[in-house]
């Protein structure tokens, strides 16, 4: 008999209880911070119609990475017979496109602006490698229906607040504008379709540096010799440039960025560096204005990013819907927090463990545990009347701080014997005092 694999498919992962608890703790913290900024939680379907995912809204790179879902039953048979498309659905590759689809369908019933956050898995059929998975978590925050710079400040502040909450030092917010990048192309007299290809190469700057970008542009012959020289000069000058240096190129976008930097000044005071980065591109095709990334010296790539996408909803027939949003790179943030010892599973572990001395006591033990749970105390009851040695070993392995024992003798006396696992200290507590005593200990 062929052995069935027990490991997940390439690019997918299983998470242990401790990992799941730590990840859940981080997600709950992010959601809480987003809510304090006035964003409402929302949840979208994991599956989308293939026509939606391929509707020029997700960027050409993402469209190549769609996990397609085959048609079912008769529809699949007909497709196979006619040699037509056998897939009609796909897993979402980001959270922005489903949100745009939802807003286009429901906007008449929604407030404007529509401030929401989403947290969930997305899927991309990418080549798995270290730190890159085919299923990963995104934590998005978006404002739809607002065209002014306040939307940028609001969304970016909510994201930066997460990093500030965990006391992460050395975080930098890099800001640019796609309108300014477009003016770069115009100043070099590069055709828009060619300039789009140039920006794809420029987007690799943090990986291959200036020399690598210039070399690739030369090899692809995207620019003539004069354009190539001018672009390289601009690129090298941009390394130490200030936003004011680009005002002659595009007053409107530079003015917006300067205002945004001013609005984020509170975070500058707290140690977050706000950086004007004229070479920042962000790969999504749908960005139309402000773009940003959060970076940290200890990690390659970005910890968060996003931008303004004023025209994305047009693919759904919706007009005049400005929008801005950003997403935290959950997997990278999770690893960074673990490395720095700022995240753990302890806050979600059971607080009290009840061993089961004999099956006849199951009802009484369960009743005691239920009374604590109603007080908000996490209580775990062993399901089997197993050897006590094994039950206490279970409590130790799970690092549960208190063990509440109720055997026949304790039941007769009307007490619970409580053991503090860290010290080994034991004390007897009357049934009538048990809830209050445990509430004092567990909520101290």
C-alpha positions as CSV (number, residue, x, y, z in Angstrom):
1,X,0.0,0.0,0.0
2,X,1.3,3.4,-1.0
3,X,2.0,5.6,2.1
4,X,-0.1,8.8,2.1
5,X,2.1,11.9,2.8
6,X,1.7,13.4,6.2
7,X,3.4,16.7,5.5
8,X,1.4,19.6,3.9
9,X,1.9,20.5,0.2
10,X,4.9,22.6,-0.8
11,X,4.4,26.2,0.2
12,X,1.8,25.5,2.8
13,X,2.2,25.1,6.6
14,X,0.7,23.5,9.7
15,X,0.9,25.4,13.0
16,X,1.4,23.9,16.4
17,X,-0.9,25.0,19.3
18,X,1.7,27.4,20.6
19,X,2.3,28.9,17.1
20,X,-1.4,29.2,16.5
21,X,-1.9,30.9,19.9
22,X,0.9,33.4,19.2
23,X,-0.4,34.1,15.7
24,X,-3.9,34.6,17.1
25,X,-2.6,36.9,19.8
26,X,-1.0,39.1,17.1
27,X,-4.1,39.1,15.0
28,X,-6.3,40.1,17.9
29,X,-3.9,43.0,18.8
30,X,-3.9,44.3,15.2
31,X,-7.7,44.1,15.0
32,X,-8.0,45.9,18.3
33,X,-5.7,48.7,17.1
34,X,-7.5,49.0,13.8
35,X,-10.8,49.4,15.6
36,X,-9.4,52.2,17.8
37,X,-8.9,54.1,14.6
38,X,-12.5,53.7,13.6
39,X,-12.2,50.8,11.2
40,X,-14.9,48.1,11.0
41,X,-14.0,44.5,10.5
42,X,-15.2,42.8,7.3
43,X,-14.8,39.4,5.8
44,X,-14.7,38.4,2.1
45,X,-15.2,35.1,0.3
46,X,-12.0,33.0,-0.2
47,X,-13.2,32.2,-3.7
48,X,-13.9,34.7,-6.5
49,X,-15.2,34.3,-10.0
50,X,-12.2,33.9,-12.3
51,X,-13.5,36.8,-14.4
52,X,-13.1,39.0,-11.3
53,X,-9.6,37.9,-10.6
54,X,-8.6,38.3,-14.2
55,X,-10.4,41.6,-14.6
56,X,-7.3,43.9,-14.8
57,X,-7.6,44.7,-11.1
58,X,-4.9,42.6,-9.5
59,X,-1.9,43.3,-11.6
60,X,-0.5,41.1,-14.3
61,X,2.0,39.3,-12.0
62,X,-0.7,38.3,-9.5
63,X,-3.0,37.1,-12.3
64,X,-0.3,34.6,-13.4
65,X,-0.3,33.1,-9.8
66,X,-4.0,32.4,-9.4
67,X,-5.0,29.0,-7.9
68,X,-7.8,28.1,-10.3
69,X,-10.7,25.9,-9.3
70,X,-12.2,23.6,-11.9
71,X,-15.8,23.6,-12.9
72,X,-17.9,20.8,-11.4
73,X,-20.2,18.1,-12.8
74,X,-21.9,18.7,-16.2
75,X,-20.2,22.1,-16.6
76,X,-16.8,20.4,-16.4
77,X,-17.7,17.7,-18.8
78,X,-19.0,20.2,-21.3
79,X,-15.8,22.3,-21.0
80,X,-13.6,19.2,-21.5
81,X,-15.6,18.1,-24.6
82,X,-15.4,21.6,-26.1
83,X,-11.8,22.2,-25.0
84,X,-12.8,25.5,-23.4
85,X,-11.7,26.9,-20.0
86,X,-12.2,24.2,-17.4
87,X,-11.9,26.6,-14.4
88,X,-14.5,29.2,-13.4
89,X,-13.3,30.1,-9.9
90,X,-10.0,31.0,-8.2
91,X,-8.7,31.6,-4.7
92,X,-8.2,35.3,-3.9
93,X,-4.6,36.5,-4.2
94,X,-5.1,39.6,-2.1
95,X,-7.9,41.2,0.0
96,X,-8.2,44.5,-2.0
97,X,-9.8,43.2,-5.1
98,X,-12.6,41.3,-3.2
99,X,-13.2,44.4,-1.2
100,X,-13.6,46.5,-4.4
101,X,-16.0,43.9,-5.7
102,X,-18.0,44.0,-2.5
103,X,-18.2,47.8,-2.4
104,X,-19.3,48.0,-6.0
105,X,-22.1,45.6,-5.2
106,X,-23.2,47.1,-1.9
107,X,-22.2,50.8,-2.0
108,X,-25.8,52.1,-1.8
109,X,-26.1,50.6,1.7
110,X,-22.6,51.6,3.0
111,X,-21.4,54.7,4.7
112,X,-19.1,57.0,2.8
113,X,-16.3,57.0,3.5
114,X,-16.3,53.3,4.1
115,X,-13.5,52.5,6.7
116,X,-12.8,48.8,7.0
117,X,-10.2,46.2,7.9
118,X,-9.8,42.6,6.8
119,X,-7.6,39.8,8.1
120,X,-7.3,36.5,6.4
121,X,-5.4,34.0,4.2
122,X,-4.6,34.7,0.5
123,X,-3.2,32.3,-2.0
124,X,-0.6,32.7,-4.7
125,X,0.8,29.8,-6.9
126,X,4.3,31.2,-6.5
127,X,7.5,29.2,-6.2
128,X,8.0,28.4,-2.5
129,X,11.2,29.6,-0.9
130,X,12.4,30.7,2.5
131,X,10.0,33.3,3.9
132,X,7.6,33.0,0.9
133,X,4.6,30.7,1.0
134,X,1.7,29.9,-1.2
135,X,-0.7,30.6,1.6
136,X,-0.1,33.5,3.9
137,X,-2.0,36.1,6.0
138,X,-2.7,39.7,5.2
139,X,-4.0,42.4,7.6
140,X,-5.6,45.1,5.4
141,X,-7.0,48.5,6.3
142,X,-8.8,50.5,3.7
143,X,-10.8,53.7,3.2
144,X,-13.1,53.9,0.2
145,X,-14.8,57.1,-0.8
146,X,-12.3,59.6,0.5
147,X,-10.1,61.5,-1.9
148,X,-8.1,63.7,0.5
149,X,-4.8,63.1,2.2
150,X,-6.5,62.5,5.5
151,X,-7.3,59.0,4.3
152,X,-3.6,58.3,3.8
153,X,-2.8,59.6,7.2
154,X,-5.6,57.7,8.9
155,X,-4.7,54.3,7.3
156,X,-0.9,54.6,7.7
157,X,-1.3,55.7,11.3
158,X,-3.3,52.6,12.1
159,X,-0.6,50.4,10.7
160,X,2.3,52.3,12.3
161,X,0.5,52.1,15.7
162,X,0.8,48.3,15.6
163,X,4.6,48.5,15.3
164,X,4.6,51.2,18.0
165,X,2.5,49.0,20.3
166,X,5.1,46.3,20.3
167,X,8.0,48.8,20.8
168,X,9.7,47.9,17.6
169,X,12.6,50.3,17.1
170,X,14.1,51.2,13.7
171,X,10.9,51.2,11.7
172,X,10.9,53.5,8.7
173,X,7.9,54.7,6.7
174,X,8.9,55.2,3.0
175,X,6.6,57.4,1.0
176,X,6.3,58.1,-2.7
177,X,3.6,58.9,-5.3
178,X,2.9,57.1,-8.6
179,X,2.1,60.5,-10.2
180,X,5.6,61.6,-9.5
181,X,7.0,58.4,-11.0
182,X,4.9,59.1,-14.1
183,X,6.4,62.6,-14.4
184,X,9.8,61.0,-14.3
185,X,8.9,59.1,-17.4
186,X,7.5,62.2,-19.1
187,X,10.6,64.2,-18.3
188,X,12.7,61.5,-20.1
189,X,10.2,61.4,-23.0
190,X,9.6,57.6,-22.5
191,X,6.4,56.2,-23.9
192,X,3.9,55.2,-21.1
193,X,3.9,51.5,-22.0
194,X,7.7,51.4,-22.0
195,X,7.9,53.4,-18.8
196,X,5.7,50.8,-17.1
197,X,8.3,48.2,-18.0
198,X,11.0,50.4,-16.6
199,X,9.2,50.7,-13.3
200,X,9.0,46.9,-13.1
201,X,12.8,46.9,-13.1
202,X,13.1,49.9,-10.8
203,X,10.9,48.0,-8.3
204,X,13.9,45.6,-7.8
205,X,16.1,48.4,-6.6
206,X,16.3,47.2,-3.0
207,X,17.4,43.8,-4.2
208,X,19.9,44.6,-7.0
209,X,20.9,48.2,-6.2
210,X,21.4,51.0,-8.7
211,X,24.0,49.2,-10.8
212,X,21.8,46.2,-11.1
213,X,18.8,48.3,-12.3
214,X,20.8,50.1,-14.8
215,X,22.4,46.9,-16.1
216,X,19.0,45.2,-16.6
217,X,17.5,48.3,-18.3
218,X,20.5,48.3,-20.7
219,X,20.1,44.5,-21.4
220,X,16.4,44.9,-22.1
221,X,17.1,47.9,-24.3
222,X,14.1,49.8,-22.9
223,X,15.7,53.2,-23.0
224,X,17.9,54.9,-25.7
225,X,21.4,55.9,-24.7
226,X,20.4,59.5,-23.8
227,X,17.5,58.4,-21.7
228,X,19.6,55.7,-20.0
229,X,22.2,58.3,-19.0
230,X,19.6,60.8,-17.7
231,X,17.7,58.0,-15.8
232,X,20.9,56.8,-14.1
233,X,21.7,60.4,-13.1
234,X,18.2,60.9,-11.6
235,X,18.5,57.5,-9.9
236,X,21.7,58.3,-8.2
237,X,20.6,61.8,-7.2
238,X,17.4,60.3,-5.7
239,X,19.4,58.4,-3.0
240,X,19.9,61.6,-1.0
241,X,17.0,63.7,-2.4
242,X,14.3,65.6,-0.4
243,X,10.8,65.9,-1.5
244,X,11.3,69.6,-2.1
245,X,13.9,68.8,-4.8
246,X,11.1,67.3,-7.0
247,X,8.6,70.1,-6.8
248,X,9.5,71.4,-10.2
249,X,8.7,67.9,-11.6
250,X,5.3,67.6,-10.0
251,X,4.0,70.2,-7.6
252,X,0.7,68.4,-6.7
253,X,2.1,65.0,-5.7
254,X,5.1,66.5,-3.8
255,X,2.8,68.9,-1.9
256,X,0.6,65.9,-0.9
257,X,3.6,64.0,0.4
258,X,4.9,66.9,2.4
259,X,1.4,67.3,4.0
260,X,1.3,63.6,4.7
261,X,4.7,63.7,6.4
262,X,3.4,66.6,8.6
263,X,0.3,64.6,9.5
264,X,2.5,61.7,10.6
265,X,4.7,64.0,12.8
266,X,3.5,62.4,16.0
267,X,5.1,59.1,15.0
268,X,8.3,60.9,14.1
269,X,8.4,62.2,17.7
270,X,8.0,58.6,18.9
271,X,11.0,57.5,16.9
272,X,9.5,56.3,13.6
273,X,11.5,57.6,10.7
274,X,9.4,59.1,7.8
275,X,11.4,58.8,4.6
276,X,10.7,60.4,1.2
277,X,11.7,57.7,-1.3
278,X,11.4,58.8,-4.9
279,X,12.4,55.4,-6.2
280,X,9.7,53.4,-4.3
281,X,7.4,51.8,-6.9
282,X,5.1,49.1,-5.3
283,X,4.3,46.5,-7.9
284,X,0.5,46.7,-8.2
285,X,-0.8,48.1,-11.4
286,X,-3.8,49.7,-9.8
287,X,-2.0,52.3,-7.7
288,X,-2.7,55.9,-8.8
289,X,-1.2,58.2,-6.2
290,X,0.4,57.9,-2.8
291,X,2.3,54.7,-2.2
292,X,4.1,53.6,1.0
293,X,6.1,50.9,2.7
294,X,7.2,50.1,6.2
295,X,10.8,48.8,6.5
296,X,13.1,47.5,9.2
297,X,16.9,47.1,8.9
298,X,16.7,43.5,10.2
299,X,14.6,42.3,7.3
300,X,14.8,42.4,3.5
301,X,11.7,43.7,1.8
302,X,8.8,45.5,3.5
303,X,6.9,44.9,6.7
304,X,3.8,46.7,5.4
305,X,2.8,48.7,2.3
306,X,0.0,50.0,0.2
307,X,-1.3,53.0,-1.7
308,X,-4.1,54.9,-3.3
309,X,-6.2,53.1,-5.9
310,X,-8.7,55.6,-7.2
311,X,-9.6,53.7,-10.4
312,X,-9.8,50.1,-9.3
313,X,-13.5,50.1,-8.8
314,X,-14.0,51.2,-12.4
315,X,-13.6,47.6,-13.6
316,X,-16.9,46.9,-11.8
317,X,-18.6,49.8,-13.4
318,X,-18.4,52.0,-10.4
319,X,-17.4,55.7,-11.0
320,X,-15.8,58.3,-8.8
321,X,-14.7,56.1,-5.9
322,X,-11.4,57.2,-4.6
323,X,-9.7,54.7,-2.2
324,X,-6.6,54.2,-0.1
325,X,-5.4,51.1,1.7
326,X,-2.5,49.3,3.2
327,X,-1.6,45.9,4.4
328,X,0.7,44.5,7.2
329,X,3.0,41.7,6.1
330,X,1.8,39.5,8.9
331,X,4.2,36.6,8.4
332,X,7.3,38.9,8.5
333,X,6.0,40.9,11.5
334,X,5.2,37.6,13.3
335,X,8.8,36.3,12.8
336,X,10.3,39.7,13.8
337,X,8.3,39.8,17.0
338,X,9.2,36.2,17.9
339,X,12.9,36.9,17.3
340,X,12.8,39.9,19.6
341,X,10.9,38.0,22.3
342,X,7.9,40.3,22.0
343,X,5.3,37.6,21.2
344,X,4.3,34.4,23.0
345,X,1.4,32.1,23.6
346,X,1.2,32.4,27.3
347,X,-1.7,34.9,27.4
348,X,-3.9,32.3,25.6
349,X,-3.0,29.2,27.6
350,X,-5.4,27.7,30.2
351,X,-5.1,29.3,33.6
352,X,-6.5,26.4,35.7
353,X,-6.3,22.6,35.2
354,X,-8.7,20.1,36.7
355,X,-7.5,16.5,36.9
356,X,-10.1,13.8,36.9
357,X,-9.6,11.5,39.9
358,X,-12.4,9.1,38.9
359,X,-15.2,9.1,36.4
360,X,-17.9,9.5,39.0
361,X,-16.5,13.0,39.8
362,X,-16.7,14.3,36.2
363,X,-20.0,16.1,36.8
364,X,-18.8,18.0,39.8
365,X,-15.4,18.9,38.3
366,X,-17.1,20.1,35.1
367,X,-19.4,22.2,37.1
368,X,-16.5,23.9,38.9
369,X,-14.7,24.5,35.7
370,X,-17.9,26.0,34.1
371,X,-18.3,28.4,37.0
372,X,-14.7,29.7,36.4
373,X,-15.3,30.0,32.6
374,X,-18.3,32.2,33.2
375,X,-15.9,34.5,35.1
376,X,-13.7,34.7,32.1
377,X,-11.1,32.3,33.5
378,X,-9.6,29.7,31.1
379,X,-10.2,26.3,32.6
380,X,-9.1,22.9,31.2
381,X,-10.6,19.6,32.4
382,X,-8.9,16.3,31.7
383,X,-11.3,14.1,29.7
384,X,-10.2,10.7,31.1
385,X,-9.9,9.3,34.6
386,X,-6.2,8.4,33.8
387,X,-3.2,8.0,36.0
388,X,-2.7,11.2,38.0
389,X,1.0,11.2,37.2
390,X,0.1,11.5,33.5
391,X,-2.5,14.1,34.2
392,X,-0.1,16.3,36.1
393,X,2.5,15.8,33.4
394,X,-0.1,17.1,30.9
395,X,-0.5,20.3,33.0
396,X,3.2,20.8,33.2
397,X,3.7,20.4,29.5
398,X,1.1,23.0,28.8
399,X,2.6,25.3,31.4
400,X,-0.7,25.8,33.2
401,X,0.0,27.8,36.4
402,X,-2.7,26.3,38.7
403,X,-4.0,22.7,39.3
404,X,-7.3,22.4,41.1
405,X,-7.8,18.9,42.5
406,X,-11.1,17.4,43.6
407,X,-11.0,13.8,44.8
408,X,-13.3,11.9,47.0
409,X,-11.8,13.2,50.2
410,X,-11.9,16.8,49.0
411,X,-15.6,16.4,47.9
412,X,-16.5,15.1,51.4
413,X,-14.8,18.1,53.1
414,X,-16.4,20.6,50.6
415,X,-13.0,21.8,49.4
416,X,-10.7,22.1,46.4
417,X,-7.0,21.5,46.7
418,X,-5.1,24.2,44.7
419,X,-1.5,23.7,43.7
420,X,0.7,26.5,42.3
421,X,2.8,24.8,39.8
422,X,5.7,27.2,39.8
423,X,6.4,26.9,43.6
424,X,4.7,23.6,44.4
425,X,2.7,25.3,47.1
426,X,-0.7,23.8,48.0
427,X,-3.7,25.2,49.8
428,X,-7.3,24.1,50.5
429,X,-10.1,26.4,49.3
430,X,-13.8,25.9,50.3
431,X,-16.3,25.4,47.5
432,X,-18.1,28.7,48.6
433,X,-14.8,30.7,48.2
434,X,-13.4,29.0,45.2
435,X,-14.7,31.2,42.4
436,X,-13.6,34.4,44.2
437,X,-10.2,33.1,45.1
438,X,-9.5,31.9,41.6
439,X,-10.7,35.3,40.2
440,X,-8.2,37.1,42.4
441,X,-5.3,34.8,41.4
442,X,-6.1,34.7,37.6
443,X,-6.9,38.3,37.1
444,X,-4.3,39.8,39.3
